[in-house]
Amino acid sequence: MKADKKTVAALIAYLQELPDGTEITTCQLMEAAGFSAANLDFPEMMNIHAALFRAAKRAAIDLDMSKHDDMDEGLPYNLDFKVTHLGK
């Protein structure tokens, strides 16, 4: 199942308003933007997470998860990333 384009677009719009250096997870971002992640299953969340990162790249927003490199921590959509707007 593909991620809903309207949901991802709304998440990108929310990210665009966050200040550089904000640390947030995909699940936290969804809740903050008015979506419930609680009733989504693993494949749906993984698709949204991946689509979010692709869309952020197109929007010149870096979502840096490098602090989690080489670590066994859990599900990617529950790990925080640092937001940086590249075009500013």
N, C-alpha and C positions, 0 to 999 in steps of 0.2 A: 504494500500500500504506500502510495506517495504522500508526502506531507501536503497539507492544504495550503495552497499559495496565499490565500487571504490571511491565514494565521501567521505564516512566515513574514509576509509583508507588514503585518501589525507589529510583530516582534522587532523587525528592522526599524520601523518608525520609532518604537520605544527606545531601542538602542541608540538611535541618532540623538536622542535627548539626554542621554546619560553623559556625565562628565568623564573625560579621560581618566583612567586609573580605577574606575569602578570595577569591583569584583563581584560577579554574579554567576549563577548556574543557569542552564537552560530551563530547568524546572522553576527556579525563582523568577526568571524573566517572564515565563508564561503566566505565573500567578500575578506578577506586578502589572502585566499588560491585560489582565482580566480573563485569562483562560485557565481552566482547571486541568492540571496534569494528572490528577488523582485517578481519573477514570480512563486513562489511556494505557494501553499495554506496551510491553517492551518494544516490539517492532515499530509501533507508531511513534514512540518517543525517540527511538534511534533515527527514524526517518526525519522527524522534525529537527533533531539536533544536527544531523548532517546537512539538511536543507538550510538551516539557519547559518551555518558556517560558510556554505557556498554563497548565499545571498549577502552575507556581511562582506565577504571578499569583493563581490561586485559593487557594493556600496562604499568601498574604501574604508571599512571598519575592520580593524584587526582584533580578533578574539584570541588572546594568547593564553594557552593552557600549558606552556612550557614548564611551569613549576611542578607539573605532574609527570614529566618525562621520566621514564625508567622506573615507575612506581606501579605497584599493583594496588589500586585504591577502590575501584568500584565502577559503577556505570558512568559513562562519559557525561550524560545529561545531568548527573548529580555532582559533577566536579566543577569548581569555579574557574572562570576565565577572566582575564583583565581586558577591559575595553579600551581601545585606542582608535581615535578618528584620524586617519591618515591624510585626509585632504585639507586639514586645517593648518 
